[in-house]
Amino acid sequence: MSTPRTRYSPETILLASLDVPGTEREIPCMLMRRQVRRADLPQVSATVPEHTLPRILIPHRGRKLRPPTLHYGWAGSVPEMLLEYATKHNLLKPLKYDEQLRKEKQRTDVFRSRLAAVFDIMEKHDLSPPSPCTLRVTGSLNTGDKSFSILSLYTNYNLHKAPSDEFVNALQKVLGEKDRPRWFIDHTDITWESWVSRD
């Protein structure tokens, strides 16, 4: 599948992770809110991650507001497996502290450690990272567990850089994950905003 151009229309971009153009379905209300209060967070966390993204959540300059950020990837067993792998293979990365905190006992940066594990696994399976590389380990509000951690393949904001479906399938295989990636809500960018406020 060809990589879409940077200036794309929400109805013309084609990826297996997106709803088929013209699909009509109910969107979880928490993904359509202009404002999310602290009291709303349990409902945000309860939002079930979907395998495909509704096209209304694809950013487009022709619309007045920008949607929240969503990540396409894996949560649950994958981030935990990656941390165990990093520990076993001496890939743990320390948190970056300022000078005062450097004197204290260093703690592990679980996000960087998990990402190091991903690249090590890919290298050992002769799986080249996509170029440009959009892989990252970050936080999400609706992972369904206490880690709030996901392996993000890409977001709804860099669909034009999305790796091929062939790469995603190959990575899923080497990670030993049975479920296809899903769309998870970012841990901080969870509301619709004007383009100006984010630029």
Secondary structure, DSSP 8 states (H G I E B T S, - for coil): -----SS--TTT---TTB--TT------GGGS-S---GGGHHHHHT---BSSB-GGGS--TTSSEE---EEEEE-THHHHHHHHHHHHTT---B----HHHHTS---B-HHHHHHHHHHHHHHHTT----SS---EEEEBS-SSSSS-EEEEEEETT-GGG---HHHHHHHHHHHT--S--EEEEBSS--S-EEHHHH-
